[in-house]
């Protein structure tokens, strides 16, 4: 593995490592850089800004010594319960921990911890690719320690546990999700024994907090190709425990020779497509959930075949259930995802016909600032393998985008407020709050969206008078 040596030594030219090395030798503490920083260094990935330092001794004492050298007035964040400390140096967040060994109970992923040696600390780690360590003590500074053949597994692009996998996953079931996340992020395969063990221990997810689970799902969603992660989650019986609504989409049913597509794999294609276009996590969530309403709304009609009527509405309601289960935000973020799911078919309908100004106005009005994200989802939703159809659909959406731009520039519809307010209506007709105000405002809004009148005060005021008279209100000016 000589090809990695230059890489590692060059990266260790960072001044912080020299400072830690000096402090470690002064305290006579065996000290290493460990974890994801080393793994990504070997993989030539972008260097992580969080660095884990492990020492055979007191991590807190080492952190204090390092901080004094950097800035005597700087703060050391100490976590006595875990025997860890953290300091900030420039863009880097550096955590210090003493080597330890762990033991677990069956009903918790929080271990009992006691001091240990270097090997004890390596044995408690999740995968061999994360057991690599770089010595920081002088004399051996920069040397790579590879206790469990992590370099070999990196070369083979495989995820393997350093100890018996059943013990690894039974101790801390979060590692099952981490295995899948690493495989997805790094484009690695998971060792077959490791896969078998994940399946066997999948039920252990129930001791994890929703936040821990959703954090891993978010990281999978933010990878370059999320489908790798979700296929593994389904294959290893974890997705059933997390988002069973997606599992319900799996499979193809045939009646009277008519089939529908497998909406599970279609969904994963859509998520991959949209991931090429956006780093918006919540738009990726909308892509993941845009068809969840199809399972409960699926019906077969002898005249027209398979239908999923109302799946967007049902799906938008299901989004809230899923977000609550995973302790995802229940604020404007939820509303945004629900809105995208609810409207996910609207641009498709417009693109299939001649996009009238009226239809485009309503689309812009209803989607507001989400219009661009909505169109991005609809374009990602094109998964047909028929090249002619794919090109046709993509071109149709280009037409819709141009039409939206033209209508928006001309009519200023996005987030528009009708020029006639409730106060104007009450003053003109000398009335208090009542249902007639809502009727007038709605009719004016529809008239503008349908193109019957311009988004203009004078035209709207004239229509207000006509509507008021029709429903029996008296114009003050005519009394």
C-alpha positions in Angstrom: 0.0 0.0 0.0 2.9 2.3 -0.7 0.7 4.5 -2.9 -0.9 5.9 0.2 2.2 6.9 2.1 2.9 10.1 0.3 -0.8 11.1 0.6 -0.8 10.5 4.4 2.5 12.3 5.1 1.5 15.3 2.9 -1.8 15.7 4.8 -0.1 15.5 8.1 1.8 18.7 7.2 -1.2 20.4 8.8 0.2 22.4 11.7 -2.4 21.1 14.2 -0.9 17.5 13.9 2.6 18.8 14.8 1.1 20.6 17.8 -0.8 17.5 19.0 2.4 15.4 18.4 4.4 17.8 20.7 1.8 17.7 23.4 1.5 13.9 23.2 5.2 13.4 23.6 5.4 15.9 26.5 2.6 14.0 28.3 4.2 10.7 27.2 0.8 9.6 25.7 0.5 7.2 22.8 -1.6 9.2 20.2 -3.3 8.5 16.9 -5.4 10.1 14.2 -8.3 7.7 13.7 -11.8 7.4 12.0 -13.2 8.9 8.9 -10.4 11.4 8.4 -7.9 8.6 7.9 -10.3 6.6 5.7 -11.1 9.5 3.4 -7.4 10.4 3.3 -6.6 6.9 1.9 -9.6 7.2 -0.5 -8.4 10.6 -1.8 -11.7 12.1 -0.9 -12.1 15.7 0.3 -10.6 16.0 3.8 -13.1 16.0 6.6 -13.1 19.1 8.8 -13.8 17.0 11.9 -10.8 15.1 13.2 -10.8 12.3 15.8 -7.7 11.9 18.0 -7.4 8.8 20.1 -4.8 8.4 22.8 -3.9 5.7 25.2 -4.5 7.9 28.3 -6.5 11.0 29.1 -8.0 12.6 26.0 -9.1 15.6 28.2 -5.5 16.3 29.4 -4.2 16.1 25.9 -6.9 18.5 24.6 -6.0 21.0 27.3 -2.3 20.8 26.5 -3.0 21.3 22.8 -5.3 24.2 23.4 -2.7 26.0 25.5 -0.3 25.8 22.6 -2.8 27.1 20.1 -4.4 29.8 22.3 -4.2 29.8 26.1 -7.4 31.7 26.3 -9.3 29.3 24.0 -12.0 27.1 25.2 -11.9 23.3 25.7 -15.3 21.7 25.6 -15.2 18.8 28.0 -17.6 15.9 28.2 -16.6 14.1 31.5 -19.3 11.5 31.2 -17.7 10.2 28.0 -14.1 11.1 28.8 -13.9 13.3 25.7 -12.9 16.8 24.9 -13.3 19.0 21.8 -11.5 22.1 20.5 -11.8 24.3 17.4 -8.8 25.2 15.4 -9.5 27.3 12.3 -12.0 25.3 10.2 -11.3 22.1 12.1 -13.2 20.6 14.9 -11.0 18.2 16.8 -12.2 15.6 19.3 -9.9 13.9 21.8 -10.8 10.6 23.4 -8.9 8.1 25.5 -8.8 4.5 24.2 -11.5 2.4 25.7 -13.4 -0.8 25.6 -17.2 -1.1 25.6 -19.9 -3.5 26.7 -23.6 -3.3 25.8 -26.9 -4.4 27.2 -29.6 -5.8 24.9 -32.0 -2.9 25.3 -29.7 0.1 24.7 -27.0 1.2 22.2 -25.4 3.3 24.9 -22.4 1.2 26.1 -20.7 0.8 29.5 -17.3 2.3 29.0 -13.9 1.6 30.7 -10.3 2.5 29.8 -8.6 0.2 27.4 -5.6 -0.1 25.2 -5.1 0.5 21.5 -6.5 -2.9 20.5 -9.5 -2.5 22.7 -10.4 0.7 20.9 -9.9 -0.8 17.5 -12.1 -3.7 18.4 -15.0 -1.5 19.3 -15.1 0.2 15.9 -17.8 -0.6 13.3 -16.0 -1.5 10.1 -12.5 -2.4 9.1 -12.3 0.7 6.8 -12.7 2.8 10.0 -10.0 1.0 12.0 -7.0 2.7 10.3 -4.9 4.9 12.5 -2.0 7.2 12.0 0.7 7.5 14.7 1.4 11.1 15.9 4.2 10.4 18.3 7.7 11.4 17.2 9.9 8.6 15.8 6.9 6.9 14.1 5.1 10.1 13.1 2.8 9.6 10.1 3.0 5.8 10.1 -0.2 4.0 9.2 -1.4 1.2 11.5 -3.7 -1.3 9.8 -4.7 -3.8 12.4 -7.7 -5.4 10.6 -6.6 -5.2 6.9 -8.7 -2.0 6.4 -6.5 -1.0 3.5 -7.2 -4.3 1.7 -10.9 -3.9 2.2 -10.7 -0.3 0.8 -8.9 -1.7 -2.3 -11.6 -4.4 -2.6 -14.3 -1.8 -1.9 -16.0 -3.9 0.7 -17.7 -3.1 4.0 -16.7 -5.7 6.7 -16.9 -5.6 10.5 -13.7 -6.1 12.4 -15.3 -8.6 14.7 -18.1 -11.1 14.4 -20.9 -9.1 12.7 -23.8 -10.4 14.9 -22.0 -8.9 18.0 -21.2 -5.7 16.1 -24.9 -5.1 15.1 -26.5 -6.5 18.3 -24.3 -4.2 20.3 -25.1 -1.1 18.3 -27.9 -1.5 15.6 -27.1 2.0 14.2 -24.1 0.3 12.6 -26.5 -1.5 10.2 -27.6 1.8 8.8 -24.1 3.1 8.8 -23.0 0.0 6.8 -25.6 0.8 4.1 -24.8 4.5 4.2 -21.1 4.0 3.7 -21.7 1.5 0.9 -23.9 4.2 -0.7 -21.5 7.1 -0.2 -18.4 5.2 -1.2 -20.0 2.9 -3.8 -18.7 -0.1 -1.9 -20.2 -3.6 -1.6 -21.3 -5.0 1.7 -19.7 -8.4 2.7 -22.2 -11.3 2.4 -21.7 -12.4 6.0 -22.3 -8.8 7.0 -25.5 -8.7 4.9 -26.8 -11.9 6.5 -26.1 -10.5 10.0 -27.9 -7.2 9.2 -31.0 -9.2 8.1 -30.9 -11.3 11.2 -30.6 -8.2 13.5 -32.9 -5.9 11.6 -35.5 -6.1 14.4 -33.0 -4.3 16.7 -33.7 -1.0 15.0 -36.5 -0.6 17.5 -34.1 0.5 20.2 -32.8 3.4 18.1 -34.2 6.9 18.4 -36.0 8.3 15.4 -33.4 11.1 15.1 -30.6 8.6 14.7 -32.4 6.8 12.0 -33.5 9.9 10.1 -30.0 11.3 10.3 -28.7 8.2 8.4 -31.5 8.3 5.9 -30.8 12.0 5.2 -27.1 11.1 4.6 -28.2 8.3 2.2 -30.5 10.8 0.4 -27.7 13.3 0.1 -25.4 10.8 -1.6 -24.7 10.9 -5.3 -26.8 7.9 -6.0 -29.3 7.3 -3.2 -30.9 4.3 -4.9 -27.9 2.2 -3.8 -28.8 2.8 -0.2 -32.5 2.3 -0.5 -32.1 -0.9 -2.5 -29.9 -2.2 0.3 -32.3 -1.0 3.0 -35.0 -3.0 1.3 -32.8 -6.0 0.6 -31.6 -6.2 4.2 -35.1 -5.8 5.8 -34.5 -2.4 7.3 -36.7 -0.2 5.1 -39.7 -2.2 6.2 -39.0 -1.0 9.8 -38.4 2.7 8.7 -40.7 3.6 5.8 -43.0 0.6 5.1 -45.0 2.9 2.8 -42.2 2.6 0.2 -42.2 -1.2 0.5 -45.9 -1.2 -0.3 -45.0 0.3 -3.7 -42.9 -2.8 -4.6 -44.1 -5.3 -7.2 -46.0 -5.5 -10.4 -49.6 -6.7 -10.6 -51.2 -8.0 -13.8 -54.9 -8.3 -14.5 -56.4 -9.2 -17.8 -53.0 -8.8 -19.4 -52.5 -5.3 -18.1 -49.6 -4.4 -15.8 -48.6 -1.3 -13.9 -44.9 -0.4 -13.4 -43.1 -1.2 -10.2 -43.5 2.0 -8.4 -40.8 1.3 -5.8 -38.0 1.0 -8.4 -39.5 3.9 -10.4 -39.3 6.0 -7.2 -35.7 5.2 -6.8 -35.0 6.2 -10.4 -36.7 9.5 -9.8 -34.6 10.1 -6.6 -31.4 9.4 -8.5 -32.5 11.7 -11.4 -33.3 14.6 -9.1 -30.1 14.1 -7.1 -28.2 15.0 -10.3 -30.0 18.4 -10.3 -30.3 19.5 -6.7 -28.7 19.3 -3.3 -32.0 20.4 -1.7 -32.5 17.6 0.9 -36.3 18.3 1.2 -36.8 18.2 -2.5 -35.1 14.8 -2.5 -37.5 13.8 0.2 -40.4 14.9 -2.0 -39.0 12.8 -4.8 -38.8 9.8 -2.4 -42.4 10.2 -1.3 -44.1 11.6 -4.4 -45.8 8.3 -5.2 -46.4 6.8 -1.7 -50.1 7.4 -2.2 -50.3 5.0 -5.1 -50.4 1.8 -3.0 -53.6 2.7 -1.1 -55.3 4.2 -4.2 -54.4 1.4 -6.7 -57.5 0.0 -8.5 -58.1 -1.9 -11.7 -60.8 -0.6 -14.1 -61.8 -3.0 -16.8 -62.2 -0.1 -19.2 -59.1 1.9 -18.6 -56.8 -0.4 -16.7 -54.8 0.5 -13.6 -55.7 3.7 -11.8 -54.3 5.7 -8.9 -56.9 8.4 -8.6 -56.1 10.9 -5.9 -52.8 9.4 -5.0 -51.2 12.9 -4.8 -53.7 14.0 -2.1 -53.4 10.8 -0.1 -49.7 10.8 -0.5 -49.4 14.4 0.9 -51.3 13.2 4.0 -49.0 10.2 4.4 -46.0 12.5 4.3 -47.0 13.9 7.7 -47.3 10.4 9.2 -43.8 9.5 8.0 -42.3 12.8 9.2 -43.8 12.3 12.6 -42.5 8.7 12.8 -38.9 9.9 12.0 -39.1 13.1 14.0 -38.4 15.1 10.9 -39.4 18.8 11.0 -43.2 19.4 11.3 -43.0 23.1 10.3 -42.7 24.8 7.0 -40.4 22.0 5.8 -43.2 19.5 6.1 -45.6 21.9 4.3 -43.1 22.3 1.5 -42.7 18.5 1.0 -46.5 18.0 1.2 -47.1 20.7 -1.3 -44.6 19.3 -3.8 -46.2 15.8 -3.4 -49.7 17.1 -3.7 -48.9 19.0 -6.9 -46.5 16.4 -8.4 -48.8 15.6 -11.3 -50.0 19.1 -12.2 -47.2 20.2 -14.5 -47.3 16.7 -16.2 -51.0 17.2 -17.1 -50.1 20.7 -18.6 -47.2 19.3 -20.5 -49.3 16.6 -22.2 -51.8 19.2 -23.6 -51.4 22.7 -25.0 -50.4 24.7 -22.0 -53.0 27.4 -21.9 -52.3 30.7 -20.1 -55.1 30.0 -17.7 -53.7 26.6 -16.7 -50.2 28.1 -16.3 -51.4 31.0 -14.2 -53.2 28.6 -11.8 -50.0 26.4 -11.6 -47.9 29.4 -10.8 -50.4 30.7 -8.2 -50.9 27.4 -6.5 -47.2 26.5 -6.3 -45.8 29.9 -5.5 -42.1 29.9 -4.9 -42.0 26.1 -5.2 -42.7 26.2 -9.0 -39.1 25.6 -10.0 -38.7 22.7 -7.6 -42.0 21.2 -8.7 -40.8 21.3 -12.3 -37.5 19.8 -11.4 -39.3 16.9 -9.8 -41.6 16.4 -12.8 -38.6 16.3 -15.1 -36.9 13.8 -12.8 -40.1 11.7 -13.0 -39.4 10.9 -16.6 -38.0 7.4 -16.3 -39.3 5.8 -19.6 -36.6 3.8 -21.4 -38.2 4.8 -24.8 -35.8 7.4 -26.1 -38.4 9.1 -28.3 -40.9 9.4 -25.5 -38.2 10.7 -23.1 -37.1 13.4 -25.5 -40.7 14.4 -26.2 -41.5 14.7 -22.5 -38.3 16.7 -21.7 -39.1 19.0 -24.6 -42.7 19.4 -23.4 -41.4 20.6 -20.0 -39.1 23.1 -21.7 -42.2 24.5 -23.4 -43.9 24.7 -20.0 -40.9 26.4 -18.4 -40.8 29.0 -21.1 -44.6 29.5 -20.9 -44.3 30.0 -17.1 -41.6 32.6 -17.7 -43.7 34.5 -20.2 -46.9 34.4 -18.1 -45.0 35.4 -14.9 -43.3 38.3 -16.6 -46.6 39.5 -18.1 -49.0 38.9 -15.3 -46.9 38.8 -12.1 -48.9 35.9 -10.8 -46.4 34.2 -8.4 -47.6 34.8 -4.8 -49.9 37.6 -6.2 -52.6 39.1 -4.0 -55.8 40.2 -5.8 -55.9 44.0 -6.0 -59.2 44.2 -4.2 -59.0 43.6 -0.5 -61.7 42.7 2.1 -61.4 46.3 3.5 -62.2 47.8 0.0 -65.2 45.5 -0.4 -66.5 46.4 3.1 -66.0 50.1 2.6 -67.6 50.2 -0.8 -70.7 48.2 0.2 -70.9 49.5 3.8 -70.9 46.0 5.2 -69.0 44.2 8.0 -67.2 40.8 7.8 -69.4 38.3 6.1 -69.3 35.4 3.6 -70.1 37.7 0.7 -66.6 39.2 1.0 -65.0 35.8 0.4 -67.3 35.1 -2.5 -66.3 38.4 -4.2 -62.5 37.9 -3.6 -62.6 34.3 -4.9 -64.5 35.4 -8.1 -62.0 38.2 -8.7 -59.1 35.8 -8.2 -60.5 33.3 -10.6 -61.2 35.9 -13.2 -57.6 37.0 -13.1 -56.2 33.5 -13.2 -58.6 32.6 -16.1 -57.5 35.7 -18.0 -61.0 37.2 -18.0 -59.5 40.4 -16.5 -56.0 41.7 -16.0 -54.3 41.7 -12.6 -55.2 45.4 -12.4 -57.0 47.4 -9.7 -59.5 49.2 -12.0 -60.6 46.1 -13.8 -60.9 44.2 -10.5 -62.9 47.1 -8.9 -65.3 47.1 -11.9 -65.8 43.3 -11.5 -66.3 43.7 -7.7 -69.2 46.1 -8.4 -70.9 43.7 -10.8 -70.5 40.7 -8.5 -71.8 42.7 -5.5 -74.9 43.8 -7.4 -75.5 40.2 -8.5 -75.5 38.9 -5.0 -77.6 41.8 -3.6 -75.1 44.2 -2.2 -75.6 48.0 -2.7 -72.8 50.2 -4.0 -72.4 53.1 -1.6 -71.7 55.5 -4.5 -75.2 54.7 -6.0 -77.1 55.2 -2.8 
